């Protein structure tokens, strides 16, 4: 339906302005194809076929290299395949294009944390939370994921005050999602480590 409407607009404008109709029609067809590819890439990720998702997202980026969301999705597919360097590079490119993508900051934090770059991971999680903590935003699973990631990075870093801060992050994640077993488990581990001191 959308392509039909755009095609009609192309015909109307092309006739009125003398535009190159074949070129405009080709662009219109590519937009539809790119959207279809994006949907295929998302479906591939949902079913766990990260190699296919990577190929699809790379094809989209060949056509539209400045799409922050596609860079974000490519980073997720790369991280799931264990390509942390590629994931980090993709997430950073997404954030260069749009620094306000909270979930990208969160997933960059995940990749950095797995890589052992805890300082940058903590900074990424905090940036994600700062973007999510808009007073108009109701806490949601994205908040819980960022609090879990921040808590985990603090737990791993384990500098003075980190365990207390990690427990606070886990408590916030659990307050948002009361049935969040990962947060409950690592909160217990952090509390045990703190109590053993």
N, C-alpha and C positions, 0 to 999 in steps of 0.2 A: 504494500500500500504506500509506504514511504517513498519507495523508488518511483512508483507511478506518479505521485505528486511532484517529486523532484523532476522527473522526466517532463511533465507538463510545464513546469516552471521553466525548464531549459528551453523547451520549444517556444514558449511565449517570449522569453528574454532574447533568445537567439534570433528570432525573427525581428524583434524590435530593435536590437542593437547591432546586428550583423556579426555576432560572436561566432566562433568556430564550433558549430554544432557537433561534429564528430569528436572533437577533443573534449567538449563538455559532457557528452554522452559517455565517453570512455571513463571520465573521472567519476561520473555518477555510478556507473557499473562497478568501478573499483571500490567505492565507498560501501556498497552493498556487500561485495565480496569480503572486504576487510571486516565488516561487522560479523559476517558468517564465520570467518576464520577465528575471530575473537571468541565467539560462542563455542566453536569447536575446541579451541584451546582450553577454555574454562571446563568444558565437559571432560576433556582428557585429564586435567588436573583432578577433577572430582572423582574420577575412577582410578586415580593413582598412576596413570600413564604419563609420567613426568618427562620422559624423553620425547614423546609425541608433542606434548604441550610446549616444550622448549622449541622444537622445530617450527611449530605454528606461530609462536610468539616472535621468533626470529624473522619469519616471513613477513609478519605484520610490520615489524620494525624496519625491514628493508623498504617497505612502502611508506611508512609514516614514522620516521625515526625519532620524532619529538613527542611521542605519546607516553606520558609518565605512568599511566596505569598499565600499559603493556610492559614497560621496563620493570614495574613492580611485579607483575605476574611472571615474567621471565625469571626474575630473581628468586621467586618462590619455587619455581620448577627446578632451577639450578641447585638451590639449597637442598631440596628433597632428594636430589641425585648425589649429594655430597660435594658439589662444586662450590665451596664456600667463597673462593676468590671471585668467581663469576657472579655469584649471588650478591656479594657485597658491592661489586662494581655496578650491577644492574640496579640495585636499590639506591646507590648513590647517584646514579644518573637520573633515576625517577625523582629523587629529592632535589637534584639540580634544576630539573624542569618544573617541579612543584614542591616547594619545601613544606607545604602544609598538609601533607599526607600522613596522618598519624599512624595508620597501620603500616606504612612503609618504614617509618622510624622504628616501630615495634619489631618488624621482621628484620630490619638491618641489625637491631640489637640482638635478635636471636642468632643470626649468623655470626656476628662478632663475638657473642658469648660462647658459642660452640668452638670458634677459632681460638678462644682464650684471651681475646682482647677485651678484658672486662671494663677498663676505664671508658673506652668508646661505647661499649654496650650499655653501660649505666647511663651515659649521656644520651644515647639514643632513646632508651626507655623513658627517661625523664622528659625528653622533648615530646615524645608521643603522648605522655600523660598531660603535659602542659597544653598540647593542642586539643586533647580530649576533654580537659577539665573546663570547658566553656560552661559558664553557669546555665546556659540554655540547654545543655546536653544532659540527658538522663543517663546515669551510669549504665553501661551495657557490657556484653562479653568482650568487646575490644578493650575496655578499661581493665577488666579482670585479667586478660592476657598480658597487658602491659605491666600490671602490678606483679603478676607471677614472674614475668621475665626479669623485672627489676629486682625482685626479691631473690631470685636464683643467682643473678650476677653478684649481688651483694653477699649472698651466702658463700659463693665461691671465692670472692675476693678476701673476705674475712679479716678486714682491718678493724681497728677499734670502732665500735659503734655499728658495724655493718650487720651483725646478727640481729640486733634490736631493730634496725631499719628494715631488714629482710622480713622479720616477723610482722612488723607493721604493714609491709607491702602485702604479705600473704593474707593478713587479716582483712585488708581492704578488698583483695580479690574475692575472699570468701564472703564478705558482706554483700558483694555484688552478685555472686553466684554461690549461694549456700551449698549446693551440691557440686563442688569442684574438687574432686579427689586429689588431683595433682597438687593443688595449693595446700590442701589439708595435710598431705603426706610430707611435703618439703617444710611446711610450718612445724610439724612435729620434729623433723630432723634438726631444724634450726634451734628449736627450743631445747632439745636434748643436748646439743652442742653447747649452748649457752649455759645450761644448768650444770654441765660437767666442768665448767671453768671455776 
